[in-house]
């Protein structure tokens, strides 16, 4: 491949991440990155560290990167690591077979495409038009000319189909998956994703918030729905939970307990009032009976139980019928007429 080193340039950069306060004996790891002329590279350290470049080199690449095998136009599955394909192989295995070249990345990620013309001299006489179609039916046309020998294109789809007309121009394609992985919904929430934006909400109320995909991370405020759980209805209690109820657990709700307490209190009040009323009536009956007995003793009228017998007493003056000695009353038992009391 004579065209391999003519137009490819690369930057080799080495750097270390130094803490703001350097101490003796600290371990520092040197990182080396190689970036092609059609790629973008970023140097990253943590917020409490400083980037220190140790060495760099910019020049022609020594040879082609590893090229993907696309025999029988099997397509290319790409992750976050760059994968390369050259136009001559795509033409041979796909274009000449009237098939598009398919590239696929994991679900929810996008595809970043970089195109670099290796033999720019051929662009003086030719221009290449690329057609990229995604899984949503969108079509993007890209013109590769001498004024644009290197370009990048981001396609917001997990699958693309690439076609172009065969020519003498040789192009090096690189593909990479970019974006954020699917967001795992927190407990008691629902999520709705619109590419690089996710809306999250609680299933028990209307509380929602959003996070944004920046680079490969979801950035933004993260709420919490675990403290806003509503109690499940009683009929949704699992059978296993019902079996675990111990005798010490109450089977009455507070409402039932209040009703029982009020009912028992009212019943006790009725019993006390009734008992007092009965006792009062008995006392009244006894008082009336006592008064009636005194009246009976005075009138000599003893109903069914007692009877009085008025006996004329014997006096010393038998010959004087007009004598008026004190009279005596004898109270007799009705059953056997036996005197049981004497009234004067």
C-alpha positions as CSV (number, residue, x, y, z in Angstrom):
1,X,0.0,0.0,0.0
2,X,2.1,2.8,-1.3
3,X,-0.5,5.4,-0.4
4,X,-0.3,4.6,3.3
5,X,2.3,7.2,4.4
6,X,1.7,10.0,1.9
7,X,-1.1,11.8,3.6
8,X,-1.4,10.4,7.2
9,X,-0.1,12.5,10.0
10,X,-0.2,11.7,13.7
11,X,0.6,13.4,17.0
12,X,2.2,11.3,19.8
13,X,1.9,13.0,23.1
14,X,3.0,11.9,26.6
15,X,1.9,13.6,29.8
16,X,1.5,13.1,33.5
17,X,-1.0,14.2,36.1
18,X,0.6,16.1,38.9
19,X,-1.1,17.0,42.2
20,X,-1.2,20.7,43.2
21,X,1.0,19.9,46.2
22,X,3.9,17.5,45.1
23,X,5.4,15.4,47.9
24,X,8.5,13.3,48.0
25,X,8.0,9.7,47.0
26,X,4.7,10.2,45.0
27,X,4.2,7.7,42.2
28,X,3.4,9.4,38.9
29,X,2.3,7.4,35.8
30,X,3.1,8.7,32.3
31,X,0.3,8.4,29.7
32,X,1.0,8.3,26.0
33,X,-1.6,9.1,23.4
34,X,-1.4,8.8,19.6
35,X,-3.9,10.9,17.5
36,X,-4.3,10.8,13.8
37,X,-4.7,14.0,11.8
38,X,-8.4,13.3,11.3
39,X,-9.1,12.6,15.0
40,X,-9.6,14.7,18.1
41,X,-7.9,13.9,21.4
42,X,-8.4,15.3,24.9
43,X,-5.9,15.2,27.8
44,X,-7.7,14.6,31.1
45,X,-6.7,14.7,34.8
46,X,-8.8,14.9,37.9
47,X,-9.8,18.3,39.3
48,X,-7.1,18.4,41.9
49,X,-4.3,17.6,39.4
50,X,-2.4,19.5,36.8
51,X,-1.5,18.3,33.3
52,X,2.3,18.2,32.6
53,X,3.4,17.3,29.0
54,X,6.6,15.4,29.0
55,X,7.2,14.9,25.3
56,X,5.4,15.1,21.9
57,X,6.0,14.2,18.3
58,X,4.1,15.2,15.2
59,X,4.8,13.7,11.8
60,X,3.9,11.0,9.3
61,X,2.6,7.7,10.5
62,X,4.9,4.7,10.0
63,X,2.1,2.6,8.5
64,X,-1.7,1.9,8.4
65,X,-3.6,1.3,11.6
66,X,-5.1,-2.2,12.0
67,X,-7.8,-2.5,9.4
68,X,-11.1,-4.4,10.0
69,X,-11.8,-7.5,8.0
70,X,-15.0,-7.1,6.1
71,X,-15.1,-10.2,4.0
72,X,-18.5,-10.9,2.3
73,X,-19.6,-7.4,3.4
74,X,-20.4,-8.8,6.8
75,X,-20.5,-5.3,8.3
76,X,-18.6,-3.8,11.2
77,X,-19.5,-3.8,14.9
78,X,-17.9,-0.9,16.7
79,X,-17.4,0.1,20.4
80,X,-15.7,3.0,22.0
81,X,-12.4,2.0,20.5
82,X,-11.6,3.2,17.0
83,X,-11.9,0.8,14.1
84,X,-10.6,1.4,10.7
85,X,-11.7,0.4,7.2
86,X,-10.2,1.4,3.8
87,X,-12.4,2.3,0.8
88,X,-10.7,-0.3,-1.6
89,X,-11.9,-3.2,0.7
90,X,-15.4,-1.7,1.0
91,X,-15.6,-1.4,-2.8
92,X,-14.4,-4.9,-3.3
93,X,-16.7,-6.7,-0.8
94,X,-19.7,-4.4,-0.8
95,X,-20.0,-1.7,-3.5
96,X,-19.2,-4.0,-6.4
97,X,-21.8,-6.5,-4.9
98,X,-24.4,-3.7,-4.9
99,X,-24.6,-3.8,-1.1
100,X,-24.1,-0.9,1.4
101,X,-21.4,-1.2,4.1
102,X,-23.1,-1.5,7.5
103,X,-21.7,-0.2,10.8
104,X,-23.4,-0.9,14.1
105,X,-22.7,0.3,17.7
106,X,-24.3,-0.7,21.0
107,X,-27.9,0.3,21.7
108,X,-28.4,4.0,22.7
109,X,-25.0,5.1,21.4
110,X,-24.2,7.2,18.3
111,X,-21.6,6.7,15.5
112,X,-18.8,9.1,14.9
113,X,-17.3,8.8,11.4
114,X,-13.9,10.3,10.3
115,X,-12.8,10.3,6.6
116,X,-9.3,11.0,5.4
117,X,-8.2,10.9,1.8
118,X,-4.9,9.1,1.4
119,X,-4.0,10.0,-2.2
120,X,-5.1,13.7,-2.3
121,X,-3.6,14.1,-5.8
122,X,-6.4,12.1,-7.2
123,X,-8.9,14.7,-6.0
124,X,-7.7,17.1,-8.7
125,X,-9.5,15.0,-11.2
126,X,-12.2,13.4,-9.1
127,X,-14.7,14.1,-6.4
128,X,-16.3,11.5,-4.1
129,X,-19.8,11.7,-2.8
130,X,-20.7,9.6,0.2
131,X,-24.3,8.6,1.2
132,X,-25.0,7.7,4.8
133,X,-28.4,6.4,5.8
134,X,-29.5,5.6,9.4
135,X,-32.0,3.3,10.9
136,X,-34.6,6.1,11.2
137,X,-34.6,6.7,7.4
138,X,-32.5,9.8,7.5
139,X,-30.0,10.3,4.6
140,X,-26.9,12.4,4.7
141,X,-24.7,13.2,1.7
142,X,-21.1,14.1,2.1
143,X,-18.8,15.5,-0.6
144,X,-15.1,14.7,-0.3
145,X,-13.0,17.1,-2.4
146,X,-9.6,18.7,-2.4
147,X,-10.9,21.5,-0.2
148,X,-12.2,18.9,2.3
149,X,-9.8,16.0,2.3
150,X,-10.5,15.2,5.9
151,X,-13.8,15.5,7.7
152,X,-15.9,14.1,10.6
153,X,-19.6,13.3,10.8
154,X,-21.7,12.4,13.8
155,X,-24.7,10.2,13.1
156,X,-27.3,9.9,15.8
157,X,-28.2,6.3,15.2
158,X,-26.9,2.9,16.3
159,X,-26.8,1.6,12.7
160,X,-25.7,3.2,9.5
161,X,-25.3,2.1,5.8
162,X,-22.5,3.7,3.8
163,X,-22.4,3.8,0.0
164,X,-20.3,5.7,-2.6
165,X,-19.3,5.4,-6.2
166,X,-16.0,3.5,-6.9
167,X,-13.1,5.8,-7.9
168,X,-9.4,6.2,-7.9
169,X,-9.5,8.1,-4.6
170,X,-8.5,6.0,-1.6
171,X,-10.1,6.9,1.7
172,X,-9.4,5.7,5.2
173,X,-12.6,5.5,7.4
174,X,-12.6,5.4,11.2
175,X,-15.7,4.5,13.2
176,X,-16.2,5.0,17.0
177,X,-19.2,4.7,19.3
178,X,-19.9,7.9,21.2
179,X,-22.5,9.0,23.7
180,X,-23.9,7.6,27.0
181,X,-25.1,4.1,27.8
182,X,-28.7,3.5,28.7
183,X,-29.6,5.0,32.1
184,X,-30.7,2.5,34.7
185,X,-33.9,3.7,36.3
186,X,-33.5,4.2,40.1
187,X,-36.0,2.5,42.4
188,X,-39.6,3.7,42.3
189,X,-39.0,5.8,39.1
190,X,-39.8,5.9,35.4
191,X,-37.5,7.3,32.7
192,X,-37.9,8.7,29.3
193,X,-34.9,9.2,27.0
194,X,-34.6,11.6,24.1
195,X,-31.1,10.8,22.8
196,X,-28.9,13.0,25.0
197,X,-31.5,14.0,27.5
198,X,-33.3,11.8,30.1
199,X,-36.4,12.8,32.1
200,X,-36.8,10.9,35.4
201,X,-40.0,10.9,37.5
202,X,-41.4,9.3,40.6
203,X,-44.1,6.7,40.1
204,X,-46.1,7.9,43.2
205,X,-46.3,11.6,42.4
206,X,-45.5,14.3,39.7
207,X,-41.9,15.0,40.9
208,X,-39.5,14.9,37.9
209,X,-35.9,16.0,37.0
210,X,-33.5,15.7,34.0
211,X,-29.9,14.7,33.3
212,X,-27.8,15.4,30.2
213,X,-25.3,13.3,28.3
214,X,-22.0,15.0,28.3
215,X,-19.2,13.0,26.7
216,X,-19.9,9.5,27.9
217,X,-21.4,10.5,31.3
218,X,-24.9,11.5,32.5
219,X,-24.6,14.8,34.3
220,X,-27.2,16.6,36.3
221,X,-29.3,16.6,39.5
222,X,-30.4,13.2,40.7
223,X,-33.6,13.1,42.8
224,X,-34.8,10.5,45.2
225,X,-38.2,8.8,45.2
226,X,-37.6,6.2,47.9
227,X,-39.0,8.6,50.7
228,X,-42.2,9.2,48.9
229,X,-43.5,5.7,48.7
230,X,-47.2,5.2,49.2
231,X,-48.5,2.4,51.4
232,X,-49.8,-0.6,49.4
233,X,-53.5,-1.6,49.7
234,X,-54.2,-4.4,52.2
235,X,-55.3,-6.8,49.4
236,X,-51.8,-6.6,47.9
237,X,-50.1,-8.0,50.9
238,X,-48.1,-11.1,49.8
239,X,-49.2,-14.5,51.1
240,X,-45.7,-15.0,52.6
241,X,-46.1,-11.7,54.6
242,X,-49.5,-12.9,55.9
243,X,-48.0,-16.1,57.1
244,X,-45.3,-14.2,59.1
245,X,-47.8,-12.4,61.3
246,X,-47.1,-13.2,64.9
247,X,-49.6,-13.4,67.7
248,X,-48.2,-10.2,69.2
249,X,-49.3,-8.2,66.2
250,X,-52.7,-6.6,66.5
251,X,-55.4,-7.5,64.0
252,X,-57.5,-4.5,64.7
253,X,-57.0,-1.1,63.1
254,X,-57.1,2.1,65.2
255,X,-60.6,2.9,64.0
256,X,-61.9,-0.5,65.2
257,X,-60.1,-0.1,68.5
258,X,-61.7,3.3,69.1
259,X,-65.1,2.0,68.2
260,X,-64.7,-0.9,70.7
261,X,-63.6,1.4,73.4
262,X,-66.5,3.7,73.0
263,X,-69.0,0.8,72.8
264,X,-67.6,-0.8,76.0
265,X,-67.8,2.6,77.8
266,X,-71.4,3.1,76.8
267,X,-72.3,-0.4,77.9
268,X,-70.7,0.2,81.3
269,X,-72.6,3.5,81.7
270,X,-75.9,1.7,80.9
271,X,-75.2,-1.0,83.5
272,X,-74.3,1.5,86.2
273,X,-77.4,3.6,85.5
274,X,-79.7,0.6,85.4
275,X,-78.3,-0.8,88.7
276,X,-78.7,2.6,90.4
277,X,-82.3,2.9,89.1
278,X,-83.1,-0.6,90.4
279,X,-81.6,0.1,93.8
280,X,-83.5,3.4,94.0
281,X,-86.8,1.7,93.2
282,X,-86.1,-1.0,95.8
283,X,-85.5,1.7,98.4
284,X,-88.7,3.4,97.5
285,X,-90.6,0.1,97.8
286,X,-89.2,-0.5,101.2
287,X,-90.1,2.9,102.4
288,X,-93.6,2.6,101.1
289,X,-93.9,-0.9,102.7
290,X,-92.8,0.5,106.1
291,X,-95.4,3.3,106.0
292,X,-98.1,0.8,104.9
293,X,-97.3,-1.5,107.9
294,X,-97.6,1.3,110.3
295,X,-100.9,2.3,108.8
296,X,-102.1,-1.3,108.9
297,X,-101.1,-1.5,112.6
298,X,-103.1,1.6,113.3
299,X,-106.2,0.5,111.4
300,X,-105.9,-3.2,112.1
301,X,-106.1,-4.0,108.4
302,X,-103.5,-6.7,107.7
303,X,-104.1,-8.1,104.3
304,X,-103.3,-11.6,103.5
305,X,-100.5,-12.2,105.8
306,X,-101.5,-10.7,109.1
307,X,-104.8,-10.2,110.9
308,X,-105.7,-8.3,114.1
309,X,-108.1,-9.6,116.7
310,X,-109.7,-7.1,118.9
311,X,-110.4,-8.7,122.2
312,X,-112.3,-7.1,125.0
313,X,-110.0,-7.3,128.0
314,X,-111.2,-8.6,131.3
315,X,-111.4,-6.0,134.0
316,X,-111.8,-6.1,137.7
317,X,-115.1,-4.2,137.4
318,X,-117.1,-7.0,136.0
319,X,-120.4,-5.5,137.1
320,X,-119.7,-2.1,135.5
321,X,-120.2,-2.4,131.8
322,X,-119.5,1.3,131.3
323,X,-116.0,1.1,132.6
324,X,-113.5,2.2,130.0
325,X,-110.1,0.6,130.6
326,X,-107.4,0.8,128.0
327,X,-108.1,-1.5,125.1
328,X,-105.6,-4.1,124.1
329,X,-105.0,-5.4,120.5
330,X,-103.6,-8.8,119.9
331,X,-101.8,-9.5,116.6
332,X,-102.4,-13.1,115.6
333,X,-100.6,-15.2,113.1
334,X,-103.1,-15.9,110.3
335,X,-102.0,-19.5,109.9
336,X,-102.6,-20.7,113.4
337,X,-104.1,-17.7,115.2
338,X,-101.3,-17.6,117.7
339,X,-100.8,-14.1,119.3
340,X,-97.5,-12.7,118.3
341,X,-97.8,-9.1,119.5
342,X,-99.9,-6.9,121.7
343,X,-100.7,-3.3,120.9
344,X,-102.1,-0.8,123.5
